[in-house]
């Protein structure tokens, strides 16, 4: 298993580079510490740890986990770790048996969570984790687990779905078009929107749509706040006995 699809073009949401002034030599700007992405070996380790979660728990696989994390991160209010982490080990949120050690597993999950959060905040491209299937698989088959994980997050944490329906319609339709229509109950407008969409021509296009839809949803639920500007300094009164030009 590996996420082999890494489009090379810039995302439409990639911010333009700005010509920021250089910091002075006396006070260099601190380097921004970026989250170290999981290597392919660490992703395989994570999947093995998820496979080892004991029954009757039903842990997510890494693709479903990836979509689930995006669904959690796109909530308009941050979801505390202790609320979403149980669903990584079990889709119903049941507690693991006493003595089960999930420390390493959850440490890897937190790194991916941090990496995806950085991408959403910066409106940057990220590589969704999807399984490489055989050549007979359709693009929807490939991205289905990822979208199912996203849907699981919105089921347990529905605040995202309570945003303005008109704004959500296009990006949600682009995601949920990969699900069975029978699973979309009481979603007539969404189904109508899905019917207007062309299915992705290939897996690369389907994966690109996952990222694009996620960034569009981030614009709605997690808008970037403008940098506040300092108010102009107030000028004092003119000196006594004279006049001052302003």
C-alpha positions, 0 to 999 in steps of 0.5 A: 500500500502506498499513496502514489498520486502526487500531482505536481502542479500548484493548487489554485489555493496556493498563496502567492509568494510575497516579497517580505523584507529580510530580518536584520542580522542582529535579530534573525527571524526564527525558522518555522518548524514544519511537521515531519511527514510520515515516511512510506515505512511509517505509513506501513507501520501505522497500517500494521498497528491499526490491523493489530487493534483487537476485535471487536474493535473496528479500527480505520485503515490508513486511507479512511483515517486520512479522510477522517482527519480532514473531516475533523480538521474542517470543523468550524470549532477545533475538536479536542484530541480526546474526542476524535481519537477513540474513533481511530481505534474503533469506528463506533468509538468503543474503548480498547481493552485494558492493557492495549498499548496505542501510544505508538499508533496514536503518535503517528496519527498525531503527526499526520493530523498536524501535517494536514492541519498545516496544509489546510491553514496554509491552503497548500496541496497535500497528498491524500492517502489512497490505496493503489488498487488493480487496473479494473478499479474505478477512480471512485473505488480508489478514493471511496475509503478516504471519502467514507472516513470524511463522512464518518467524521461529519457523522460524529462531529456534525458542526461542519454540516450545519454551515450554510448549505449553499456554500457547502453544496459544491465541495460536498457533492464533489466528495460524496459523488463517490458514495452510494446514493442510498447512503445519502438520506434526506439529501435531495439537493446534494444528490441533484448537485451530484447528478450535474457532475462529471465523474473523474476521468482517472484516479489522479483527477479523483484525488485532486478533487479530494484536495480541492474540495477540502480547501474549498471547505476550509475557506468556509469553516476555517477562513483565514483571518486578515492580519490586523494592522496597527492603528496610526499613532495619535498626534499630540496637540500643537505647542502653546503660543503657536501653530503647527502644520499637520 
